[in-house]
Amino acid sequence: MPGLAEIAEAAGVSVSTVSRVLNRRAGVNEETRRRVLRVLAEKPYSPRGLGALQRTGVLGLLIPELSNPVFPAFAEALETRAAGRGYSTVLCNTRSASIREEEYVRMLLARGVEGMVFVSPEATDVAASHDHYRQLKAEGVHMVFVNGGMPSLDVPDVGVDEQAAGYLATRHLIELGHRRIGFVSGPTRSMPARIKAAGWAVALAEAGLPHGSELVVPAPYGPAGGAAAMGRLLDGPAPTAVICSSDLMALGAISVARQRGLSVPGDLSVVGFDDIPHASYCTPALTTLAQPIAEIARAAVDGLLADMEGTPGAPHGRVFKPRLVVRDSTAPPR
C-alpha cells in the first residue's frame, strides 16, 4: 500500500492535499482531486501492505444512489448487520459522485477499509468495463456483490431473484384475467432489467399470451423514465396491465396514465418492484414485489466477513425470493 508521501510525490501535490482528498474535505480544486485519485487508482493495493496488517474494523458500503428509497434501506440494513458483527461502515454514493466507482474503491482502500459491499454495482451494466473488479480480486481485496454478481469472478454475491419477480408479477396479472401485459423495463444495458423481462416472457409464454418486443419499453430508472415508457406503451395498442422495474418507475407510469384519462386500476393495472415505503401510501396503494432487504443484508455482511476471515460460508450466487404484495393498483380488466 503506497504511503501518503509516495502518492503526493506522484501527483505533484503536498501530503496535506492527499489527506484532504482521502478524507473528502474542502479546499482542493477538482483537477487536483482527480489527479490524486488517478494516482491512487494506478497504485495497486497489496494485502501484504500496511492496510492488511492493521485491523481497522471498517467496511465500505458502495450504494449507487440515495434518491431511490430502496438504497437507503439497504444501507441501513447493511450498517445494522455490520455493527452487530463489530464493524463500523463508510457509506459511498457512487453514481452521484463525480468520480468513478474504481476511484472510490481506491480511496476507501487508502483509508484502511477492510472489505467492501457493492449494492447494484457497475457489474450490472452489461456495456461497462468490469476489469477493475478482476484487478481488485487479483490484488486480494475482499468484496461482496448485492443484486449484481459476476459469474465469471469468484466473489461472494447475494441478491433477489429478479426472474422470479418478473414471473410472479406477470402470473398475478394473468390470474386477474389480463391478456395484454406491458413491461416498463430499466435501461437496455441493465442486467437486472433483462432478467426481470425474462421472467415476464416466461409467464406469458406459459399462458400462450403475446410477449413480443412491442410490449417492452426500456427507460432510465426513476419516475421520469417510468412516465416516458408508459407514454410510449399507451401510444400503441394499449395493454390492460403494466409491470415496472421499480416502484419509482411505477409511480411515474401511473401519473401518465391519469394524464391520459385512464383510471388505475379501473382501466389499467400497474405493478412495481422494491416495496418502498411510499408504495403503501400513494393512491392507489401500489401492488409490488418486496425484496427481503434485511435477509439479503445479513447474508452479504456475513459472507463478506467469512471471506475476509478465510472461513467457509461465503455465499456465491445465493438468491432470495421476492414476495408479492397485493394492494390497490391491480384489479381484473374491464
Sequence and secondary structure as in RCSB ss.txt:
>XXXX:A:sequence
MPGLAEIAEAAGVSVSTVSRVLNRRAGVNEETRRRVLRVLAEKPYSPRGLGALQRTGVLGLLIPELSNPVFPAFA
EALETRAAGRGYSTVLCNTRSASIREEEYVRMLLARGVEGMVFVSPEATDVAASHDHYRQLKAEGVHMVFVNGGM
PSLDVPDVGVDEQAAGYLATRHLIELGHRRIGFVSGPTRSMPARIKAAGWAVALAEAGLPHGSELVVPAPYGPAG
GAAAMGRLLDGPAPTAVICSSDLMALGAISVARQRGLSVPGDLSVVGFDDIPHASYCTPALTTLAQPIAEIARAA
VDGLLADMEGTPGAPHGRVFKPRLVVRDSTAPPR
>XXXX:A:secstr
   HHHHHHHHTS HHHHHHHHTT SS  HHHHHHHHHHHHHS   TTSHHHHS   EEEEEES SSSTHHHHHH
HHHHHHHHHTT EEEEEETTTSSS HHHHHHHHHHTT  EEEEES GGGBTTS  HHHHHHHHTT  EEEES   
TTS   EEEE HHHHHHHHHHHHHHHT   EEEEE  TTBHHHHHHHHHHHHHHHHTT    GGGEEE  SSHHH
HHHHHHHHHHSS  SEEEESSHHHHHHHHHHHHHTT  TTTT EEE SB  GGGGTSSS  BEEE  HHHHHHHH
HHHHHHHHHT S   EEEEE  EEE  SS     
